[in-house]
């Protein structure tokens, strides 16, 4: 009996809405665009946040990256000519960390030099990375072909190199790079391996500069990285940089650009940062280094993602609110139009609850139909954004449930008052209504 009554109520609701198809469709569009905007905005925000977190995570959640920075007093005194200024990380720093802190798992010193690689008549700007064989344990690179640097290369200062895939494509075109010689700064290096960097593309958040900096690819037209043994870089490339500006000669000496420290677990990362700060603070008489902790960037990215989702969800929820107000407005107009019908139904024995259920069913049909169409359109828009805008988007089941649930709640909330108003009409006054 209850099923028959519910079925009849739904049929009456569908018939009533179908009689005013244009008005029902326009009313439903408010819910469609509201649900669509919730899903699309959350998907875009989730995609951007996940891309940033993946890029930071590839730096290593158990890594600490110590970078050389030019101290403020050095920048202020840079106008002084013909004086050598020495600052930044040194080989002695790496040795001190290894000998003083036993809980460190891996220590990787890195030397970075902007150079130009040549092969035949082709040349490309590169970042030359002087490092050690276990660099791959702390850096997001993946071996594609050949091998990475070995202990023999390091010990005997061999003229070998490992190039990134984009450098291989630009420099060698259709030739096989393995076994070929690349000319860098007047010296030839035999290509023994090809690697690919695992970091994502350009990110649209505040961590992009951090990621670019710690990966040694800060721009400047550099195509990619070329890796050589640290001992070879130390032997063949000077650590002194001479620049001219304003009629003066500036001489700077920097031994290492980075030292990457890896610990056993994430619980040791923050205590290790304090230990490294204390150790380097005793060795260096000026603040010429900076410690980057990817784990902190990850946590900051998670907090930013949460705030981002709340802001986007709130903005999209306003669209649903506007759609709900539109539904209430139309249902109030419908109640006024059907006053005589309500009076006839009450005169024939319909209870107030029957009138409430009738008008609530029509409201729910509008909101649920709008929610379904909004979910379909909301899933399509992120796909189009990814396809045409090359931006990552992620549609989560929670966003679908949230959008559909909010639409249903909005529909019920804004449908209760018109239904209650219809149920409380005086039957006699309703029958007199023309």
The 8 nearest C-alpha neighbors of each residue, nearest first, counted from 0:
[[1, 3, 2, 4, 5, 6, 7, 8],
 [0, 2, 4, 3, 5, 6, 7, 8],
 [3, 1, 5, 0, 4, 6, 7, 8],
 [2, 4, 6, 0, 1, 5, 7, 8],
 [3, 5, 1, 7, 2, 6, 8, 0],
 [6, 4, 8, 2, 7, 3, 1, 9],
 [5, 7, 3, 9, 8, 4, 2, 10],
 [6, 8, 10, 4, 5, 9, 3, 11],
 [7, 9, 5, 11, 6, 10, 357, 12],
 [10, 8, 12, 6, 11, 7, 13, 5],
 [9, 11, 7, 13, 12, 8, 14, 6],
 [10, 12, 14, 8, 9, 13, 15, 7],
 [13, 11, 361, 9, 15, 10, 14, 8],
 [14, 12, 10, 16, 15, 11, 17, 9],
 [15, 13, 17, 11, 12, 16, 10, 18],
 [14, 16, 12, 18, 13, 17, 11, 19],
 [17, 15, 13, 18, 19, 14, 23, 20],
 [18, 16, 20, 14, 19, 15, 13, 23],
 [17, 19, 15, 16, 20, 14, 13, 21],
 [20, 18, 17, 16, 22, 21, 23, 15],
 [21, 19, 17, 23, 22, 18, 24, 16],
 [22, 20, 24, 23, 19, 25, 26, 17],
 [21, 23, 25, 24, 19, 20, 26, 329],
 [24, 22, 26, 20, 21, 25, 27, 16],
 [25, 23, 27, 21, 26, 22, 20, 28],
 [24, 26, 28, 22, 27, 23, 21, 29],
 [27, 25, 23, 24, 28, 29, 326, 22],
 [26, 28, 24, 369, 29, 30, 25, 365],
 [29, 27, 31, 25, 30, 26, 32, 24],
 [28, 30, 322, 27, 31, 32, 26, 33],
 [29, 31, 33, 369, 322, 28, 27, 32],
 [32, 30, 373, 369, 28, 33, 34, 29],
 [33, 31, 35, 29, 30, 34, 36, 28],
 [32, 34, 319, 318, 30, 36, 35, 31],
 [35, 33, 373, 37, 402, 31, 36, 32],
 [36, 34, 377, 373, 32, 38, 33, 37],
 [35, 37, 39, 33, 315, 34, 38, 40],
 [38, 36, 315, 34, 35, 40, 39, 312],
 [37, 39, 377, 41, 35, 36, 40, 398],
 [40, 38, 42, 36, 377, 41, 37, 381],
 [41, 39, 43, 42, 37, 38, 36, 311],
 [40, 42, 44, 38, 43, 39, 45, 37],
 [43, 41, 393, 394, 39, 45, 392, 40],
 [44, 42, 392, 46, 40, 45, 41, 39],
 [43, 45, 41, 47, 46, 42, 48, 40],
 [46, 44, 42, 48, 43, 47, 393, 41],
 [45, 47, 392, 393, 391, 43, 49, 44],
 [48, 46, 50, 44, 49, 45, 43, 391],
 [47, 49, 45, 51, 50, 46, 304, 44],
 [48, 50, 52, 46, 51, 47, 45, 53],
 [51, 49, 53, 47, 48, 52, 46, 54],
 [50, 52, 54, 48, 49, 53, 202, 55],
 [51, 53, 49, 55, 54, 50, 56, 297],
 [54, 52, 56, 50, 55, 51, 49, 57],
 [55, 53, 51, 198, 57, 52, 56, 199],
 [54, 56, 52, 58, 57, 53, 293, 51],
 [57, 55, 53, 58, 59, 54, 52, 60],
 [58, 56, 59, 54, 55, 139, 53, 198],
 [57, 59, 56, 55, 139, 138, 293, 60],
 [60, 58, 62, 57, 61, 56, 137, 293],
 [59, 61, 294, 62, 293, 56, 265, 58],
 [62, 60, 265, 59, 262, 261, 264, 268],
 [63, 61, 261, 59, 60, 260, 64, 262],
 [62, 64, 292, 260, 259, 291, 261, 65],
 [63, 65, 259, 291, 290, 258, 66, 260],
 [64, 66, 290, 258, 257, 289, 259, 291],
 [67, 65, 257, 289, 288, 256, 290, 64],
 [66, 68, 288, 87, 256, 88, 287, 257],
 [69, 67, 287, 288, 70, 87, 66, 289],
 [68, 70, 287, 71, 73, 67, 74, 86],
 [69, 71, 287, 73, 72, 286, 68, 74],
 [72, 70, 74, 73, 75, 69, 286, 287],
 [73, 71, 75, 74, 70, 76, 69, 77],
 [72, 74, 76, 70, 71, 75, 77, 69],
 [75, 73, 71, 77, 72, 76, 70, 69],
 [74, 76, 72, 73, 77, 71, 78, 70],
 [77, 75, 73, 78, 74, 79, 72, 71],
 [76, 78, 74, 79, 75, 73, 249, 80],
 [79, 77, 76, 80, 247, 75, 249, 245],
 [80, 78, 77, 76, 82, 81, 247, 249],
 [79, 81, 247, 248, 82, 249, 78, 77],
 [80, 82, 248, 249, 83, 250, 79, 247],
 [83, 81, 80, 250, 84, 79, 249, 248],
 [82, 84, 250, 251, 85, 81, 252, 249],
 [85, 83, 251, 252, 250, 82, 86, 73],
 [84, 86, 252, 251, 253, 83, 87, 250],
 [85, 87, 253, 287, 84, 252, 88, 69],
 [88, 86, 67, 287, 253, 288, 68, 89],
 [87, 89, 255, 67, 254, 92, 256, 288],
 [88, 90, 92, 254, 91, 255, 87, 93],
 [91, 89, 93, 92, 94, 254, 255, 88],
 [90, 92, 94, 89, 93, 95, 88, 96],
 [93, 91, 95, 89, 90, 94, 96, 88],
 [92, 94, 96, 90, 91, 95, 97, 108],
 [93, 95, 91, 97, 92, 96, 98, 90],
 [96, 94, 92, 98, 93, 97, 99, 91],
 [97, 95, 93, 99, 94, 98, 100, 92],
 [98, 96, 94, 95, 99, 100, 93, 106],
 [97, 99, 95, 96, 100, 94, 101, 93],
 [98, 100, 96, 95, 97, 101, 94, 278],
 [101, 99, 102, 96, 97, 98, 103, 95],
 [100, 102, 103, 99, 98, 97, 104, 96],
 [103, 101, 100, 104, 262, 263, 271, 267],
 [104, 102, 262, 101, 105, 100, 261, 260],
 [103, 105, 262, 261, 263, 102, 106, 260],
 [106, 104, 261, 260, 103, 107, 262, 259],
 [105, 107, 260, 259, 261, 108, 258, 97],
 [106, 108, 259, 258, 134, 109, 260, 105],
 [109, 107, 258, 257, 130, 259, 106, 93],
 [110, 108, 130, 257, 129, 258, 255, 256],
 [109, 111, 129, 255, 256, 128, 130, 112],
 [112, 110, 128, 127, 256, 129, 109, 126],
 [113, 111, 127, 126, 114, 128, 110, 129],
 [114, 112, 126, 127, 125, 111, 115, 124],
 [113, 115, 125, 124, 112, 126, 127, 116],
 [114, 116, 124, 125, 123, 183, 117, 122],
 [115, 117, 183, 123, 122, 182, 124, 181],
 [118, 116, 122, 182, 121, 181, 183, 119],
 [117, 119, 121, 181, 120, 122, 170, 182],
 [118, 120, 121, 117, 122, 181, 171, 170],
 [121, 119, 118, 122, 117, 170, 171, 123],
 [122, 120, 118, 119, 117, 170, 123, 171],
 [123, 121, 117, 116, 118, 170, 115, 120],
 [122, 124, 116, 115, 125, 170, 117, 222],
 [125, 123, 115, 221, 222, 114, 116, 220],
 [126, 124, 221, 223, 114, 115, 222, 224],
 [125, 127, 224, 113, 112, 114, 223, 128],
 [128, 126, 225, 112, 111, 224, 226, 113],
 [129, 127, 226, 111, 110, 225, 130, 227],
 [128, 130, 229, 110, 227, 228, 232, 109],
 [129, 131, 229, 109, 228, 128, 108, 110],
 [130, 132, 134, 133, 228, 229, 107, 153],
 [133, 131, 148, 149, 134, 150, 147, 130],
 [134, 132, 135, 136, 131, 107, 137, 105],
 [133, 135, 136, 132, 131, 137, 107, 138],
 [134, 136, 138, 133, 137, 140, 139, 132],
 [137, 135, 134, 133, 138, 105, 139, 261],
 [136, 138, 135, 134, 59, 62, 261, 139],
 [137, 139, 135, 140, 136, 58, 134, 59],
 [140, 138, 197, 57, 196, 58, 198, 141],
 [141, 139, 196, 195, 197, 138, 135, 194],
 [142, 140, 195, 194, 143, 196, 139, 197],
 [141, 143, 194, 144, 193, 195, 140, 146],
 [144, 142, 194, 193, 141, 195, 145, 192],
 [145, 143, 193, 192, 142, 146, 194, 177],
 [144, 146, 192, 191, 193, 143, 147, 177],
 [147, 145, 192, 191, 144, 148, 142, 193],
 [146, 148, 192, 161, 149, 132, 145, 191],
 [147, 149, 132, 152, 228, 146, 131, 150],
 [150, 148, 132, 152, 151, 147, 153, 131],
 [149, 151, 153, 152, 154, 132, 148, 131],
 [150, 152, 154, 153, 149, 155, 157, 156],
 [153, 151, 157, 149, 150, 155, 156, 154],
 [152, 154, 150, 228, 156, 151, 155, 230],
 [153, 155, 151, 152, 156, 150, 230, 157],
 [154, 156, 157, 152, 153, 151, 230, 231],
 [157, 155, 231, 153, 230, 152, 154, 158],
 [156, 158, 152, 155, 159, 231, 153, 228],
 [157, 159, 188, 189, 156, 231, 160, 187],
 [160, 158, 189, 188, 157, 190, 227, 191],
 [159, 161, 227, 190, 226, 188, 189, 191],
 [160, 162, 192, 226, 193, 190, 225, 191],
 [163, 161, 225, 193, 194, 226, 224, 166],
 [162, 164, 194, 166, 195, 193, 165, 224],
 [163, 165, 167, 166, 195, 194, 193, 168],
 [166, 164, 168, 167, 163, 169, 223, 222],
 [167, 165, 169, 163, 164, 168, 223, 170],
 [166, 168, 164, 170, 165, 171, 169, 163],
 [169, 167, 172, 165, 166, 170, 171, 164],
 [170, 168, 166, 167, 172, 171, 165, 123],
 [169, 171, 167, 168, 166, 172, 121, 118],
 [170, 172, 174, 167, 168, 169, 173, 176],
 [171, 173, 168, 174, 169, 170, 167, 175],
 [174, 172, 171, 175, 168, 176, 170, 167],
 [175, 173, 171, 172, 176, 168, 167, 177],
 [174, 176, 177, 173, 171, 179, 178, 172],
 [177, 175, 179, 174, 178, 171, 190, 167],
 [178, 176, 190, 179, 191, 175, 192, 145],
 [177, 179, 190, 189, 191, 176, 180, 175],
 [178, 180, 176, 177, 190, 189, 181, 175],
 [181, 179, 189, 188, 187, 190, 182, 178],
 [182, 180, 188, 187, 118, 117, 189, 183],
 [181, 183, 187, 117, 186, 116, 185, 188],
 [184, 182, 116, 186, 185, 115, 187, 181],
 [183, 185, 186, 182, 114, 115, 116, 187],
 [184, 186, 183, 182, 187, 117, 116, 181],
 [187, 185, 183, 182, 184, 188, 181, 158],
 [186, 188, 182, 181, 180, 183, 189, 185],
 [189, 187, 159, 158, 181, 180, 160, 190],
 [188, 190, 180, 159, 179, 178, 160, 191],
 [191, 189, 160, 177, 178, 179, 161, 192],
 [190, 192, 177, 145, 161, 146, 160, 178],
 [193, 191, 145, 161, 146, 144, 147, 190],
 [192, 194, 162, 144, 163, 143, 161, 164],
 [195, 193, 142, 163, 143, 141, 164, 162],
 [196, 194, 141, 163, 140, 164, 197, 142],
 [195, 197, 140, 198, 139, 141, 194, 163],
 [198, 196, 139, 140, 195, 199, 141, 57],
 [197, 199, 54, 196, 57, 139, 200, 53],
 [200, 198, 54, 197, 201, 50, 202, 53],
 [201, 199, 202, 198, 54, 50, 207, 197],
 [200, 202, 203, 199, 207, 204, 51, 211],
 [203, 201, 207, 204, 51, 200, 50, 47],
 [202, 204, 201, 47, 207, 205, 51, 206],
 [203, 205, 206, 202, 207, 51, 47, 48],
 [204, 206, 207, 208, 203, 209, 202, 51],
 [207, 205, 209, 204, 208, 210, 51, 296],
 [208, 206, 210, 209, 202, 205, 204, 211],
 [207, 209, 211, 210, 206, 212, 205, 217],
 [210, 208, 212, 206, 207, 211, 213, 205],
 [211, 209, 207, 208, 212, 213, 214, 206],
 [210, 212, 217, 208, 216, 214, 209, 213],
 [213, 211, 209, 215, 217, 214, 210, 208],
 [212, 214, 215, 210, 211, 209, 64, 216],
 [215, 213, 211, 212, 216, 210, 217, 138],
 [214, 216, 212, 213, 217, 211, 126, 111],
 [217, 215, 211, 214, 218, 212, 221, 223],
 [216, 218, 211, 212, 215, 219, 208, 214],
 [219, 217, 220, 216, 221, 211, 222, 215],
 [218, 220, 221, 217, 216, 124, 222, 113],
 [221, 219, 218, 222, 124, 125, 217, 223],
 [220, 222, 125, 124, 219, 223, 218, 126],
 [223, 221, 125, 124, 166, 220, 165, 123],
 [224, 222, 125, 166, 221, 163, 126, 165],
 [223, 225, 126, 125, 163, 127, 162, 226],
 [224, 226, 162, 127, 161, 128, 126, 163],
 [227, 225, 128, 161, 160, 129, 127, 162],
 [226, 228, 160, 129, 159, 128, 229, 130],
 [229, 227, 153, 231, 130, 129, 230, 131],
 [228, 230, 129, 130, 232, 231, 131, 233],
 [231, 229, 233, 156, 232, 228, 153, 234],
 [232, 230, 156, 234, 228, 233, 229, 235],
 [233, 231, 229, 235, 230, 234, 129, 236],
 [232, 234, 230, 231, 236, 235, 229, 237],
 [235, 233, 231, 232, 236, 230, 237, 156],
 [236, 234, 232, 233, 231, 237, 186, 230],
 [237, 235, 232, 233, 234, 238, 231, 112],
 [236, 238, 239, 235, 233, 240, 234, 232],
 [237, 239, 252, 254, 253, 236, 240, 233],
 [240, 238, 252, 237, 251, 241, 253, 250],
 [239, 241, 251, 250, 252, 238, 242, 237],
 [242, 240, 250, 249, 251, 239, 243, 248],
 [241, 243, 249, 248, 250, 240, 244, 251],
 [244, 242, 248, 247, 249, 246, 241, 245],
 [243, 245, 246, 247, 248, 242, 249, 78],
 [246, 244, 247, 243, 78, 248, 80, 249],
 [245, 247, 244, 243, 248, 80, 78, 249],
 [248, 246, 80, 245, 244, 243, 249, 78],
 [247, 249, 243, 80, 81, 242, 250, 244],
 [248, 250, 242, 241, 80, 243, 81, 247],
 [251, 249, 241, 83, 240, 82, 84, 242],
 [252, 250, 84, 240, 83, 239, 85, 241],
 [251, 253, 239, 85, 238, 240, 84, 254],
 [254, 252, 238, 87, 86, 255, 85, 251],
 [253, 255, 89, 238, 88, 252, 256, 90],
 [256, 254, 110, 88, 89, 257, 109, 253],
 [255, 257, 67, 110, 66, 109, 111, 88],
 [258, 256, 66, 109, 65, 255, 108, 67],
 [257, 259, 108, 65, 107, 109, 64, 260],
 [260, 258, 64, 107, 106, 63, 65, 108],
 [259, 261, 106, 63, 62, 105, 64, 258],
 [262, 260, 62, 105, 104, 61, 103, 63],
 [263, 261, 104, 103, 61, 264, 62, 267],
 [262, 264, 104, 61, 261, 267, 265, 103],
 [265, 263, 266, 267, 262, 61, 268, 60],
 [264, 266, 61, 268, 267, 60, 263, 294],
 [265, 267, 264, 268, 269, 270, 263, 61],
 [268, 266, 265, 270, 264, 271, 269, 262],
 [269, 267, 271, 265, 270, 266, 61, 272],
 [268, 270, 272, 271, 267, 273, 266, 265],
 [271, 269, 273, 272, 267, 268, 274, 266],
 [272, 270, 274, 268, 269, 273, 267, 275],
 [271, 273, 269, 275, 270, 274, 276, 268],
 [272, 274, 276, 270, 271, 275, 277, 269],
 [273, 275, 271, 277, 272, 276, 278, 270],
 [276, 274, 278, 272, 277, 273, 279, 271],
 [277, 275, 273, 279, 274, 278, 280, 272],
 [276, 278, 280, 274, 275, 279, 273, 281],
 [279, 277, 275, 280, 281, 276, 274, 282],
 [280, 278, 282, 281, 276, 277, 283, 275],
 [279, 281, 277, 283, 278, 282, 276, 284],
 [280, 282, 279, 278, 283, 277, 284, 276],
 [281, 283, 279, 280, 284, 278, 92, 277],
 [284, 282, 280, 285, 281, 279, 286, 287],
 [283, 285, 282, 280, 286, 281, 287, 279],
 [286, 284, 283, 287, 70, 280, 86, 288],
 [285, 287, 288, 70, 284, 283, 280, 289],
 [288, 286, 70, 68, 87, 69, 285, 67],
 [289, 287, 67, 68, 66, 286, 87, 65],
 [288, 290, 66, 65, 291, 67, 68, 287],
 [289, 291, 65, 64, 66, 292, 63, 288],
 [292, 290, 64, 63, 65, 293, 289, 66],
 [291, 293, 63, 294, 295, 64, 290, 296],
 [294, 292, 296, 295, 60, 55, 297, 291],
 [295, 293, 60, 297, 296, 292, 298, 61],
 [296, 294, 298, 297, 293, 292, 299, 291],
 [295, 297, 293, 299, 294, 298, 300, 292],
 [298, 296, 300, 294, 295, 299, 52, 293],
 [299, 297, 301, 295, 300, 296, 302, 294],
 [298, 300, 296, 302, 301, 297, 295, 303],
 [301, 299, 297, 303, 298, 302, 296, 304],
 [300, 302, 304, 298, 299, 303, 297, 305],
 [303, 301, 299, 305, 304, 300, 298, 306],
 [302, 304, 300, 306, 305, 301, 307, 299],
 [305, 303, 307, 301, 302, 306, 48, 300],
 [304, 306, 302, 308, 307, 303, 309, 301],
 [307, 305, 309, 303, 308, 304, 310, 302],
 [306, 308, 304, 310, 305, 309, 303, 311],
 [309, 307, 311, 305, 306, 310, 312, 304],
 [310, 308, 312, 306, 307, 311, 313, 305],
 [311, 309, 313, 307, 312, 308, 306, 314],
 [312, 310, 308, 314, 313, 309, 40, 307],
 [313, 311, 309, 315, 314, 310, 308, 316],
 [314, 312, 316, 310, 315, 311, 309, 317],
 [313, 315, 311, 317, 316, 312, 310, 318],
 [314, 316, 37, 312, 317, 318, 313, 36],
 [317, 315, 313, 319, 318, 314, 312, 320],
 [316, 318, 320, 315, 319, 314, 321, 313],
 [319, 317, 33, 321, 316, 315, 320, 322],
 [320, 318, 33, 322, 316, 317, 321, 30],
 [321, 319, 317, 323, 322, 318, 316, 324],
 [320, 322, 324, 318, 323, 319, 317, 325],
 [321, 323, 29, 319, 325, 30, 320, 324],
 [324, 322, 320, 326, 325, 321, 409, 413],
 [323, 325, 321, 327, 326, 322, 328, 320],
 [324, 326, 322, 328, 323, 327, 329, 321],
 [325, 327, 323, 329, 324, 328, 26, 330],
 [328, 326, 330, 324, 413, 325, 329, 414],
 [327, 329, 325, 331, 326, 330, 324, 332],
 [330, 328, 332, 326, 331, 327, 333, 325],
 [329, 331, 333, 327, 332, 328, 417, 326],
 [332, 330, 334, 417, 328, 333, 329, 327],
 [331, 333, 329, 335, 330, 334, 336, 328],
 [332, 334, 330, 336, 331, 335, 329, 337],
 [335, 333, 331, 337, 336, 332, 338, 421],
 [334, 336, 332, 333, 338, 337, 331, 421],
 [335, 337, 333, 334, 338, 332, 339, 340],
 [338, 336, 340, 334, 339, 335, 333, 341],
 [337, 339, 341, 335, 429, 340, 336, 334],
 [338, 340, 342, 429, 430, 341, 337, 432],
 [341, 339, 337, 343, 342, 338, 344, 429],
 [340, 342, 338, 344, 339, 343, 345, 337],
 [341, 343, 426, 429, 339, 430, 345, 340],
 [344, 342, 346, 340, 345, 341, 347, 339],
 [343, 345, 347, 341, 349, 346, 342, 340],
 [344, 346, 349, 342, 348, 347, 343, 426],
 [347, 345, 343, 344, 348, 342, 426, 349],
 [348, 346, 344, 345, 349, 343, 342, 350],
 [347, 349, 345, 346, 350, 344, 343, 351],
 [350, 348, 345, 344, 347, 353, 351, 346],
 [349, 351, 353, 352, 348, 345, 354, 422],
 [350, 352, 422, 354, 353, 355, 349, 423],
 [351, 353, 355, 350, 354, 356, 422, 349],
 [354, 352, 356, 350, 351, 355, 349, 357],
 [353, 355, 357, 351, 422, 352, 356, 358],
 [356, 354, 418, 352, 357, 353, 358, 422],
 [357, 355, 359, 353, 354, 358, 360, 352],
 [356, 358, 354, 360, 355, 359, 8, 353],
 [357, 359, 361, 418, 360, 355, 356, 362],
 [360, 358, 362, 356, 361, 357, 414, 355],
 [361, 359, 363, 357, 358, 362, 356, 364],
 [362, 360, 12, 364, 358, 359, 363, 365],
 [363, 361, 359, 365, 360, 364, 414, 410],
 [362, 364, 360, 366, 365, 361, 367, 410],
 [363, 365, 361, 367, 362, 366, 368, 360],
 [366, 364, 362, 363, 368, 27, 367, 369],
 [365, 367, 369, 363, 410, 368, 364, 370],
 [368, 366, 370, 364, 369, 365, 363, 371],
 [369, 367, 371, 365, 370, 366, 364, 372],
 [368, 370, 31, 366, 30, 372, 27, 367],
 [371, 369, 367, 373, 368, 403, 372, 31],
 [372, 370, 374, 368, 373, 369, 367, 375],
 [371, 373, 375, 369, 374, 370, 31, 376],
 [372, 374, 31, 35, 370, 34, 376, 371],
 [373, 375, 377, 371, 372, 376, 35, 378],
 [376, 374, 372, 378, 373, 377, 379, 371],
 [375, 377, 379, 373, 378, 374, 35, 372],
 [378, 376, 35, 374, 39, 38, 379, 375],
 [379, 377, 375, 376, 380, 381, 374, 382],
 [378, 380, 376, 382, 377, 381, 375, 383],
 [379, 381, 383, 382, 377, 378, 384, 39],
 [382, 380, 384, 383, 379, 39, 392, 378],
 [381, 383, 385, 379, 380, 384, 386, 378],
 [382, 384, 386, 380, 381, 385, 387, 379],
 [385, 383, 381, 388, 382, 387, 386, 380],
 [386, 384, 389, 390, 382, 383, 388, 391],
 [387, 385, 383, 384, 389, 388, 382, 390],
 [386, 388, 384, 389, 385, 383, 390, 382],
 [387, 389, 384, 390, 385, 386, 383, 391],
 [390, 388, 385, 386, 387, 391, 384, 383],
 [389, 391, 385, 388, 384, 392, 47, 46],
 [392, 390, 46, 385, 47, 389, 393, 43],
 [393, 391, 46, 43, 42, 381, 385, 390],
 [392, 394, 42, 46, 45, 395, 43, 391],
 [395, 393, 42, 392, 396, 398, 378, 38],
 [394, 396, 397, 398, 393, 399, 42, 45],
 [397, 395, 399, 398, 400, 394, 401, 38],
 [396, 398, 400, 395, 399, 401, 402, 394],
 [397, 399, 401, 395, 396, 400, 38, 402],
 [400, 398, 396, 402, 401, 397, 403, 38],
 [399, 401, 397, 403, 398, 402, 404, 396],
 [402, 400, 398, 404, 399, 403, 397, 405],
 [403, 401, 405, 399, 34, 404, 400, 398],
 [402, 404, 406, 400, 370, 405, 401, 399],
 [405, 403, 401, 407, 406, 402, 400, 408],
 [404, 406, 408, 402, 407, 403, 409, 401],
 [405, 407, 409, 403, 404, 408, 410, 370],
 [406, 408, 410, 404, 405, 409, 366, 411],
 [409, 407, 405, 411, 410, 406, 412, 404],
 [410, 408, 412, 406, 407, 411, 323, 405],
 [411, 409, 407, 408, 413, 366, 412, 414],
 [410, 412, 414, 408, 409, 413, 415, 407],
 [413, 411, 409, 414, 410, 415, 408, 416],
 [412, 414, 327, 410, 411, 415, 323, 409],
 [415, 413, 411, 412, 416, 417, 362, 359],
 [414, 416, 418, 412, 413, 417, 419, 411],
 [415, 417, 419, 418, 414, 420, 413, 327],
 [418, 416, 420, 331, 419, 414, 415, 330],
 [419, 417, 355, 421, 415, 358, 420, 416],
 [418, 420, 416, 422, 421, 417, 415, 355],
 [419, 421, 417, 423, 418, 422, 416, 424],
 [420, 422, 418, 419, 423, 424, 334, 417],
 [423, 421, 351, 419, 354, 420, 424, 355],
 [424, 422, 420, 421, 419, 425, 351, 426],
 [425, 423, 421, 422, 426, 420, 429, 428],
 [424, 426, 428, 427, 429, 423, 342, 422],
 [427, 425, 342, 429, 428, 345, 424, 430],
 [428, 426, 430, 429, 425, 431, 342, 346],
 [427, 429, 431, 425, 430, 426, 432, 424],
 [428, 430, 342, 426, 339, 432, 427, 431],
 [431, 429, 342, 339, 427, 432, 428, 426],
 [430, 432, 428, 429, 433, 427, 339, 342],
 [431, 433, 429, 430, 339, 428, 338, 342],
 [432, 431, 339, 430, 338, 429, 336, 337]]
